[in-house]
Amino acid sequence: MATRTVTIASSVGLHARPAALFVEAASNTGLDVEIAKPGEDPVDATSILGVMALGAKYGEEVVLTAEGDGADEALDSLVALLSRDLDAE
């Protein structure tokens, strides 16, 4: 299982548009991807309700995990996405 930790760069956190863009990207990987705040239970990264319920705010760290062929590359692209201020784009 591949794992990455990233700091949320979007000024509004993982809410509304940034969450939708992240969920779309996670879905497009075709892998089982999960996201969690450190020490909390993970949620399905392809579920908009799960991701928004996570309540990840600007500057907070989240942990991404994925399993399957291409998991490392998929997580690297998701980390790059979350490292940008998606709300400002």
Biopython code that builds the backbone (N, CA, C, O; Angstrom):
import numpy as np
from Bio.PDB.StructureBuilder import StructureBuilder

atoms = [
    (1, "MET", "N", (0.845, -1.178, 0.000)),
    (1, "MET", "CA", (0.000, 0.000, 0.000)),
    (1, "MET", "C", (0.892, 1.244, 0.000)),
    (1, "MET", "O", (1.803, 1.372, 0.818)),
    (2, "ALA", "N", (0.615, 2.141, -0.921)),
    (2, "ALA", "CA", (1.373, 3.390, -1.018)),
    (2, "ALA", "C", (0.724, 4.449, -0.129)),
    (2, "ALA", "O", (-0.499, 4.510, -0.006)),
    (3, "THR", "N", (1.560, 5.276, 0.483)),
    (3, "THR", "CA", (1.074, 6.313, 1.396)),
    (3, "THR", "C", (1.815, 7.612, 1.144)),
    (3, "THR", "O", (3.017, 7.610, 0.881)),
    (4, "ARG", "N", (1.093, 8.725, 1.225)),
    (4, "ARG", "CA", (1.686, 10.059, 1.125)),
    (4, "ARG", "C", (1.016, 10.973, 2.144)),
    (4, "ARG", "O", (-0.167, 10.821, 2.445)),
    (5, "THR", "N", (1.779, 11.919, 2.668)),
    (5, "THR", "CA", (1.248, 12.953, 3.547)),
    (5, "THR", "C", (1.405, 14.285, 2.832)),
    (5, "THR", "O", (2.455, 14.566, 2.254)),
    (6, "VAL", "N", (0.355, 15.109, 2.871)),
    (6, "VAL", "CA", (0.379, 16.391, 2.171)),
    (6, "VAL", "C", (-0.344, 17.431, 3.013)),
    (6, "VAL", "O", (-1.265, 17.113, 3.765)),
    (7, "THR", "N", (0.088, 18.671, 2.874)),
    (7, "THR", "CA", (-0.566, 19.795, 3.546)),
    (7, "THR", "C", (-1.539, 20.446, 2.574)),
    (7, "THR", "O", (-1.188, 20.736, 1.430)),
    (8, "ILE", "N", (-2.762, 20.672, 3.035)),
    (8, "ILE", "CA", (-3.802, 21.268, 2.195)),
    (8, "ILE", "C", (-3.435, 22.724, 1.898)),
    (8, "ILE", "O", (-3.240, 23.523, 2.814)),
    (9, "ALA", "N", (-3.342, 23.061, 0.601)),
    (9, "ALA", "CA", (-2.933, 24.406, 0.197)),
    (9, "ALA", "C", (-4.111, 25.304, -0.186)),
    (9, "ALA", "O", (-3.963, 26.525, -0.239)),
    (10, "SER", "N", (-5.280, 24.711, -0.454)),
    (10, "SER", "CA", (-6.430, 25.533, -0.842)),
    (10, "SER", "C", (-6.896, 26.383, 0.331)),
    (10, "SER", "O", (-7.052, 25.890, 1.448)),
    (11, "SER", "N", (-7.116, 27.658, 0.063)),
    (11, "SER", "CA", (-7.465, 28.607, 1.122)),
    (11, "SER", "C", (-8.756, 28.250, 1.841)),
    (11, "SER", "O", (-8.937, 28.619, 3.001)),
    (12, "VAL", "N", (-9.665, 27.531, 1.166)),
    (12, "VAL", "CA", (-10.918, 27.121, 1.805)),
    (12, "VAL", "C", (-10.851, 25.686, 2.315)),
    (12, "VAL", "O", (-11.849, 25.142, 2.786)),
    (13, "GLY", "N", (-9.676, 25.078, 2.221)),
    (13, "GLY", "CA", (-9.546, 23.678, 2.622)),
    (13, "GLY", "C", (-10.170, 22.768, 1.576)),
    (13, "GLY", "O", (-10.372, 23.166, 0.428)),
    (14, "LEU", "N", (-10.472, 21.541, 1.989)),
    (14, "LEU", "CA", (-11.106, 20.594, 1.060)),
    (14, "LEU", "C", (-12.613, 20.750, 1.155)),
    (14, "LEU", "O", (-13.310, 19.912, 1.727)),
    (15, "HIS", "N", (-13.093, 21.828, 0.589)),
    (15, "HIS", "CA", (-14.512, 22.143, 0.619)),
    (15, "HIS", "C", (-14.930, 22.595, -0.774)),
    (15, "HIS", "O", (-14.135, 23.193, -1.498)),
    (16, "ALA", "N", (-16.153, 22.316, -1.148)),
    (16, "ALA", "CA", (-16.743, 22.768, -2.406)),
    (16, "ALA", "C", (-15.880, 22.421, -3.621)),
    (16, "ALA", "O", (-15.640, 21.245, -3.893)),
    (17, "ARG", "N", (-15.418, 23.423, -4.341)),
    (17, "ARG", "CA", (-14.700, 23.198, -5.603)),
    (17, "ARG", "C", (-13.411, 22.385, -5.419)),
    (17, "ARG", "O", (-13.206, 21.427, -6.163)),
    (18, "PRO", "N", (-12.536, 22.722, -4.465)),
    (18, "PRO", "CA", (-11.323, 21.915, -4.297)),
    (18, "PRO", "C", (-11.634, 20.439, -3.996)),
    (18, "PRO", "O", (-10.942, 19.545, -4.482)),
    (19, "ALA", "N", (-12.673, 20.195, -3.196)),
    (19, "ALA", "CA", (-13.048, 18.812, -2.881)),
    (19, "ALA", "C", (-13.537, 18.099, -4.141)),
    (19, "ALA", "O", (-13.193, 16.940, -4.373)),
    (20, "ALA", "N", (-14.334, 18.784, -4.947)),
    (20, "ALA", "CA", (-14.851, 18.182, -6.177)),
    (20, "ALA", "C", (-13.720, 17.837, -7.144)),
    (20, "ALA", "O", (-13.723, 16.764, -7.749)),
    (21, "LEU", "N", (-12.756, 18.742, -7.291)),
    (21, "LEU", "CA", (-11.614, 18.481, -8.169)),
    (21, "LEU", "C", (-10.785, 17.304, -7.660)),
    (21, "LEU", "O", (-10.334, 16.473, -8.448)),
    (22, "PHE", "N", (-10.583, 17.232, -6.341)),
    (22, "PHE", "CA", (-9.818, 16.132, -5.751)),
    (22, "PHE", "C", (-10.543, 14.800, -5.945)),
    (22, "PHE", "O", (-9.929, 13.810, -6.343)),
    (23, "VAL", "N", (-11.842, 14.775, -5.665)),
    (23, "VAL", "CA", (-12.631, 13.544, -5.806)),
    (23, "VAL", "C", (-12.616, 13.067, -7.257)),
    (23, "VAL", "O", (-12.489, 11.871, -7.518)),
    (24, "GLU", "N", (-12.744, 13.991, -8.189)),
    (24, "GLU", "CA", (-12.696, 13.630, -9.613)),
    (24, "GLU", "C", (-11.344, 13.008, -9.966)),
    (24, "GLU", "O", (-11.282, 11.986, -10.650)),
    (25, "ALA", "N", (-10.270, 13.629, -9.495)),
    (25, "ALA", "CA", (-8.931, 13.107, -9.777)),
    (25, "ALA", "C", (-8.720, 11.742, -9.127)),
    (25, "ALA", "O", (-8.132, 10.849, -9.736)),
    (26, "ALA", "N", (-9.194, 11.578, -7.902)),
    (26, "ALA", "CA", (-9.061, 10.289, -7.206)),
    (26, "ALA", "C", (-9.858, 9.209, -7.945)),
    (26, "ALA", "O", (-9.397, 8.075, -8.071)),
    (27, "SER", "N", (-11.042, 9.559, -8.429)),
    (27, "SER", "CA", (-11.877, 8.611, -9.175)),
    (27, "SER", "C", (-11.204, 8.202, -10.479)),
    (27, "SER", "O", (-11.276, 7.044, -10.891)),
    (28, "ASN", "N", (-10.552, 9.163, -11.123)),
    (28, "ASN", "CA", (-9.903, 8.898, -12.411)),
    (28, "ASN", "C", (-8.707, 7.966, -12.302)),
    (28, "ASN", "O", (-8.256, 7.434, -13.316)),
    (29, "THR", "N", (-8.179, 7.752, -11.099)),
    (29, "THR", "CA", (-7.044, 6.829, -10.943)),
    (29, "THR", "C", (-7.472, 5.387, -11.151)),
    (29, "THR", "O", (-6.661, 4.550, -11.546)),
    (30, "GLY", "N", (-8.753, 5.085, -10.888)),
    (30, "GLY", "CA", (-9.226, 3.711, -10.996)),
    (30, "GLY", "C", (-8.782, 2.830, -9.847)),
    (30, "GLY", "O", (-8.970, 1.614, -9.880)),
    (31, "LEU", "N", (-8.187, 3.446, -8.818)),
    (31, "LEU", "CA", (-7.671, 2.705, -7.667)),
    (31, "LEU", "C", (-8.528, 2.962, -6.439)),
    (31, "LEU", "O", (-9.332, 3.893, -6.407)),
    (32, "ASP", "N", (-8.343, 2.121, -5.428)),
    (32, "ASP", "CA", (-8.965, 2.364, -4.126)),
    (32, "ASP", "C", (-8.094, 3.373, -3.392)),
    (32, "ASP", "O", (-7.025, 3.027, -2.890)),
    (33, "VAL", "N", (-8.549, 4.620, -3.327)),
    (33, "VAL", "CA", (-7.801, 5.695, -2.684)),
    (33, "VAL", "C", (-8.566, 6.143, -1.442)),
    (33, "VAL", "O", (-9.783, 6.327, -1.481)),
    (34, "GLU", "N", (-7.841, 6.313, -0.346)),
    (34, "GLU", "CA", (-8.441, 6.812, 0.883)),
    (34, "GLU", "C", (-7.691, 8.047, 1.347)),
    (34, "GLU", "O", (-6.515, 8.233, 1.036)),
    (35, "ILE", "N", (-8.395, 8.891, 2.099)),
    (35, "ILE", "CA", (-7.816, 10.107, 2.655)),
    (35, "ILE", "C", (-8.227, 10.189, 4.118)),
    (35, "ILE", "O", (-9.347, 9.835, 4.484)),
    (36, "ALA", "N", (-7.299, 10.664, 4.950)),
    (36, "ALA", "CA", (-7.597, 10.780, 6.383)),
    (36, "ALA", "C", (-6.755, 11.892, 6.989)),
    (36, "ALA", "O", (-5.679, 12.228, 6.496)),
    (37, "LYS", "N", (-7.277, 12.449, 8.070)),
    (37, "LYS", "CA", (-6.447, 13.300, 8.906)),
    (37, "LYS", "C", (-5.618, 12.353, 9.769)),
    (37, "LYS", "O", (-6.106, 11.288, 10.144)),
    (38, "PRO", "N", (-4.370, 12.716, 10.094)),
    (38, "PRO", "CA", (-3.542, 11.827, 10.905)),
    (38, "PRO", "C", (-4.258, 11.422, 12.193)),
    (38, "PRO", "O", (-4.781, 12.265, 12.923)),
    (39, "GLY", "N", (-4.269, 10.114, 12.456)),
    (39, "GLY", "CA", (-4.881, 9.599, 13.668)),
    (39, "GLY", "C", (-6.376, 9.383, 13.592)),
    (39, "GLY", "O", (-6.981, 8.918, 14.558)),
    (40, "GLU", "N", (-6.992, 9.713, 12.456)),
    (40, "GLU", "CA", (-8.433, 9.528, 12.293)),
    (40, "GLU", "C", (-8.706, 8.429, 11.267)),
    (40, "GLU", "O", (-7.817, 8.037, 10.511)),
    (41, "ASP", "N", (-9.937, 7.941, 11.251)),
    (41, "ASP", "CA", (-10.322, 6.907, 10.299)),
    (41, "ASP", "C", (-10.337, 7.473, 8.886)),
    (41, "ASP", "O", (-10.785, 8.600, 8.672)),
    (42, "PRO", "N", (-9.848, 6.696, 7.916)),
    (42, "PRO", "CA", (-9.848, 7.173, 6.526)),
    (42, "PRO", "C", (-11.240, 7.129, 5.916)),
    (42, "PRO", "O", (-12.114, 6.382, 6.358)),
    (43, "VAL", "N", (-11.422, 7.957, 4.882)),
    (43, "VAL", "CA", (-12.655, 7.948, 4.103)),
    (43, "VAL", "C", (-12.296, 7.673, 2.643)),
    (43, "VAL", "O", (-11.156, 7.866, 2.221)),
    (44, "ASP", "N", (-13.274, 7.228, 1.898)),
    (44, "ASP", "CA", (-13.114, 6.960, 0.475)),
    (44, "ASP", "C", (-12.860, 8.282, -0.248)),
    (44, "ASP", "O", (-13.689, 9.191, -0.200)),
    (45, "ALA", "N", (-11.722, 8.384, -0.911)),
    (45, "ALA", "CA", (-11.356, 9.633, -1.582)),
    (45, "ALA", "C", (-12.186, 9.885, -2.833)),
    (45, "ALA", "O", (-12.096, 10.962, -3.422)),
    (46, "THR", "N", (-12.993, 8.911, -3.250)),
    (46, "THR", "CA", (-13.843, 9.118, -4.417)),
    (46, "THR", "C", (-15.262, 9.522, -4.017)),
    (46, "THR", "O", (-16.145, 9.630, -4.869)),
    (47, "SER", "N", (-15.477, 9.743, -2.725)),
    (47, "SER", "CA", (-16.784, 10.141, -2.215)),
    (47, "SER", "C", (-16.767, 11.618, -1.819)),
    (47, "SER", "O", (-16.079, 12.000, -0.872)),
    (48, "ILE", "N", (-17.520, 12.448, -2.543)),
    (48, "ILE", "CA", (-17.541, 13.879, -2.238)),
    (48, "ILE", "C", (-18.050, 14.117, -0.825)),
    (48, "ILE", "O", (-17.537, 14.992, -0.128)),
    (49, "LEU", "N", (-19.046, 13.358, -0.389)),
    (49, "LEU", "CA", (-19.567, 13.538, 0.964)),
    (49, "LEU", "C", (-18.526, 13.150, 2.010)),
    (49, "LEU", "O", (-18.375, 13.832, 3.023)),
    (50, "GLY", "N", (-17.808, 12.054, 1.763)),
    (50, "GLY", "CA", (-16.769, 11.624, 2.692)),
    (50, "GLY", "C", (-15.644, 12.632, 2.800)),
    (50, "GLY", "O", (-15.184, 12.951, 3.897)),
    (51, "VAL", "N", (-15.201, 13.135, 1.648)),
    (51, "VAL", "CA", (-14.090, 14.099, 1.630)),
    (51, "VAL", "C", (-14.499, 15.408, 2.311)),
    (51, "VAL", "O", (-13.721, 15.975, 3.079)),
    (52, "MET", "N", (-15.703, 15.886, 2.037)),
    (52, "MET", "CA", (-16.141, 17.139, 2.664)),
    (52, "MET", "C", (-16.375, 16.951, 4.166)),
    (52, "MET", "O", (-16.110, 17.861, 4.951)),
    (53, "ALA", "N", (-16.873, 15.769, 4.569)),
    (53, "ALA", "CA", (-17.109, 15.492, 5.989)),
    (53, "ALA", "C", (-15.798, 15.400, 6.762)),
    (53, "ALA", "O", (-15.774, 15.582, 7.979)),
    (54, "LEU", "N", (-14.715, 15.119, 6.053)),
    (54, "LEU", "CA", (-13.402, 15.065, 6.694)),
    (54, "LEU", "C", (-13.057, 16.408, 7.332)),
    (54, "LEU", "O", (-12.393, 16.459, 8.368)),
    (55, "GLY", "N", (-13.504, 17.479, 6.717)),
    (55, "GLY", "CA", (-13.301, 18.805, 7.290)),
    (55, "GLY", "C", (-11.852, 19.265, 7.272)),
    (55, "GLY", "O", (-11.426, 19.999, 8.164)),
    (56, "ALA", "N", (-11.085, 18.841, 6.264)),
    (56, "ALA", "CA", (-9.680, 19.236, 6.176)),
    (56, "ALA", "C", (-9.580, 20.709, 5.799)),
    (56, "ALA", "O", (-10.108, 21.136, 4.773)),
    (57, "LYS", "N", (-8.908, 21.466, 6.627)),
    (57, "LYS", "CA", (-8.780, 22.915, 6.435)),
    (57, "LYS", "C", (-7.409, 23.281, 5.878)),
    (57, "LYS", "O", (-6.476, 22.478, 5.877)),
    (58, "TYR", "N", (-7.320, 24.520, 5.406)),
    (58, "TYR", "CA", (-6.050, 25.064, 4.908)),
    (58, "TYR", "C", (-4.953, 24.856, 5.948)),
    (58, "TYR", "O", (-5.147, 25.153, 7.127)),
    (59, "GLY", "N", (-3.806, 24.348, 5.514)),
    (59, "GLY", "CA", (-2.654, 24.169, 6.386)),
    (59, "GLY", "C", (-2.640, 22.874, 7.174)),
    (59, "GLY", "O", (-1.646, 22.560, 7.828)),
    (60, "GLU", "N", (-3.732, 22.113, 7.124)),
    (60, "GLU", "CA", (-3.770, 20.835, 7.831)),
    (60, "GLU", "C", (-3.170, 19.737, 6.963)),
    (60, "GLU", "O", (-3.217, 19.799, 5.735)),
    (61, "GLU", "N", (-2.605, 18.730, 7.625)),
    (61, "GLU", "CA", (-2.063, 17.585, 6.909)),
    (61, "GLU", "C", (-3.128, 16.516, 6.742)),
    (61, "GLU", "O", (-3.979, 16.320, 7.609)),
    (62, "VAL", "N", (-3.062, 15.828, 5.607)),
    (62, "VAL", "CA", (-3.888, 14.652, 5.373)),
    (62, "VAL", "C", (-2.985, 13.537, 4.868)),
    (62, "VAL", "O", (-1.917, 13.783, 4.308)),
    (63, "VAL", "N", (-3.433, 12.316, 5.077)),
    (63, "VAL", "CA", (-2.697, 11.140, 4.640)),
    (63, "VAL", "C", (-3.499, 10.459, 3.541)),
    (63, "VAL", "O", (-4.677, 10.148, 3.717)),
    (64, "LEU", "N", (-2.854, 10.232, 2.414)),
    (64, "LEU", "CA", (-3.472, 9.548, 1.282)),
    (64, "LEU", "C", (-2.900, 8.144, 1.190)),
    (64, "LEU", "O", (-1.696, 7.948, 1.354)),
    (65, "THR", "N", (-3.757, 7.169, 0.927)),
    (65, "THR", "CA", (-3.295, 5.802, 0.708)),
    (65, "THR", "C", (-3.987, 5.251, -0.530)),
    (65, "THR", "O", (-5.125, 5.608, -0.833)),
    (66, "ALA", "N", (-3.282, 4.375, -1.239)),
    (66, "ALA", "CA", (-3.839, 3.727, -2.428)),
    (66, "ALA", "C", (-3.213, 2.358, -2.585)),
    (66, "ALA", "O", (-2.080, 2.114, -2.171)),
    (67, "GLU", "N", (-3.978, 1.478, -3.192)),
    (67, "GLU", "CA", (-3.498, 0.131, -3.457)),
    (67, "GLU", "C", (-3.701, -0.200, -4.919)),
    (67, "GLU", "O", (-4.691, 0.203, -5.531)),
    (68, "GLY", "N", (-2.750, -0.942, -5.475)),
    (68, "GLY", "CA", (-2.882, -1.395, -6.854)),
    (68, "GLY", "C", (-1.742, -0.912, -7.725)),
    (68, "GLY", "O", (-0.887, -0.138, -7.294)),
    (69, "ASP", "N", (-1.749, -1.387, -8.964)),
    (69, "ASP", "CA", (-0.726, -0.992, -9.935)),
    (69, "ASP", "C", (-0.825, 0.501, -10.202)),
    (69, "ASP", "O", (-1.903, 1.015, -10.498)),
    (70, "GLY", "N", (0.295, 1.191, -10.099)),
    (70, "GLY", "CA", (0.325, 2.627, -10.348)),
    (70, "GLY", "C", (-0.050, 3.464, -9.140)),
    (70, "GLY", "O", (-0.275, 4.667, -9.274)),
    (71, "ALA", "N", (-0.124, 2.851, -7.953)),
    (71, "ALA", "CA", (-0.540, 3.583, -6.746)),
    (71, "ALA", "C", (0.417, 4.722, -6.420)),
    (71, "ALA", "O", (-0.027, 5.810, -6.054)),
    (72, "ASP", "N", (1.720, 4.492, -6.545)),
    (72, "ASP", "CA", (2.688, 5.554, -6.230)),
    (72, "ASP", "C", (2.512, 6.756, -7.144)),
    (72, "ASP", "O", (2.502, 7.897, -6.684)),
    (73, "GLU", "N", (2.373, 6.499, -8.427)),
    (73, "GLU", "CA", (2.204, 7.582, -9.394)),
    (73, "GLU", "C", (0.883, 8.317, -9.163)),
    (73, "GLU", "O", (0.821, 9.543, -9.255)),
    (74, "ALA", "N", (-0.166, 7.558, -8.864)),
    (74, "ALA", "CA", (-1.473, 8.166, -8.618)),
    (74, "ALA", "C", (-1.419, 9.082, -7.398)),
    (74, "ALA", "O", (-1.942, 10.196, -7.427)),
    (75, "LEU", "N", (-0.788, 8.612, -6.332)),
    (75, "LEU", "CA", (-0.698, 9.436, -5.126)),
    (75, "LEU", "C", (0.165, 10.665, -5.357)),
    (75, "LEU", "O", (-0.128, 11.740, -4.835)),
    (76, "ASP", "N", (1.232, 10.510, -6.139)),
    (76, "ASP", "CA", (2.074, 11.668, -6.447)),
    (76, "ASP", "C", (1.260, 12.757, -7.159)),
    (76, "ASP", "O", (1.427, 13.943, -6.874)),
    (77, "SER", "N", (0.386, 12.357, -8.079)),
    (77, "SER", "CA", (-0.419, 13.349, -8.792)),
    (77, "SER", "C", (-1.464, 13.970, -7.866)),
    (77, "SER", "O", (-1.759, 15.160, -7.985)),
    (78, "LEU", "N", (-2.023, 13.188, -6.953)),
    (78, "LEU", "CA", (-3.001, 13.730, -6.000)),
    (78, "LEU", "C", (-2.325, 14.677, -5.003)),
    (78, "LEU", "O", (-2.908, 15.689, -4.615)),
    (79, "VAL", "N", (-1.110, 14.350, -4.595)),
    (79, "VAL", "CA", (-0.353, 15.244, -3.712)),
    (79, "VAL", "C", (-0.085, 16.566, -4.415)),
    (79, "VAL", "O", (-0.230, 17.632, -3.817)),
    (80, "ALA", "N", (0.305, 16.498, -5.681)),
    (80, "ALA", "CA", (0.565, 17.723, -6.446)),
    (80, "ALA", "C", (-0.704, 18.574, -6.534)),
    (80, "ALA", "O", (-0.637, 19.801, -6.457)),
    (81, "LEU", "N", (-1.845, 17.929, -6.693)),
    (81, "LEU", "CA", (-3.119, 18.648, -6.774)),
    (81, "LEU", "C", (-3.437, 19.351, -5.455)),
    (81, "LEU", "O", (-3.785, 20.532, -5.447)),
    (82, "LEU", "N", (-3.317, 18.633, -4.351)),
    (82, "LEU", "CA", (-3.642, 19.212, -3.039)),
    (82, "LEU", "C", (-2.625, 20.257, -2.591)),
    (82, "LEU", "O", (-2.910, 21.056, -1.699)),
    (83, "SER", "N", (-1.453, 20.259, -3.197)),
    (83, "SER", "CA", (-0.402, 21.220, -2.844)),
    (83, "SER", "C", (-0.600, 22.574, -3.511)),
    (83, "SER", "O", (0.177, 23.501, -3.281)),
    (84, "ARG", "N", (-1.650, 22.691, -4.346)),
    (84, "ARG", "CA", (-1.962, 23.942, -5.024)),
    (84, "ARG", "C", (-3.206, 24.564, -4.387)),
    (84, "ARG", "O", (-4.035, 23.858, -3.812)),
    (85, "ASP", "N", (-3.330, 25.885, -4.493)),
    (85, "ASP", "CA", (-4.554, 26.565, -4.031)),
    (85, "ASP", "C", (-5.587, 26.443, -5.144)),
    (85, "ASP", "O", (-5.685, 27.311, -6.012)),
    (86, "LEU", "N", (-6.356, 25.359, -5.110)),
    (86, "LEU", "CA", (-7.317, 25.071, -6.176)),
    (86, "LEU", "C", (-8.430, 26.100, -6.250)),
    (86, "LEU", "O", (-9.019, 26.298, -7.313)),
    (87, "ASP", "N", (-8.722, 26.747, -5.159)),
    (87, "ASP", "CA", (-9.784, 27.741, -5.152)),
    (87, "ASP", "C", (-9.378, 29.025, -5.861)),
    (87, "ASP", "O", (-10.232, 29.792, -6.306)),
    (88, "ALA", "N", (-8.081, 29.257, -5.966)),
    (88, "ALA", "CA", (-7.577, 30.475, -6.592)),
    (88, "ALA", "C", (-7.391, 30.313, -8.107)),
    (88, "ALA", "O", (-7.187, 31.294, -8.823)),
    (89, "GLU", "N", (-7.465, 29.083, -8.577)),
    (89, "GLU", "CA", (-7.225, 28.824, -10.008)),
    (89, "GLU", "C", (-8.466, 29.022, -10.839)),
    (89, "GLU", "O", (-8.429, 28.844, -12.056)),
]
sb = StructureBuilder()
sb.init_structure("model")
sb.init_model(0)
sb.init_chain("A")
sb.init_seg("    ")
for serial, (resi, resn, name, xyz) in enumerate(atoms, 1):
    if name == "N":
        sb.init_residue(resn, " ", resi, " ")
    sb.init_atom(name, np.array(xyz, "f"), 0.0, 1.0, " ", f" {name:<3s}", serial, name[0])
structure = sb.get_structure()
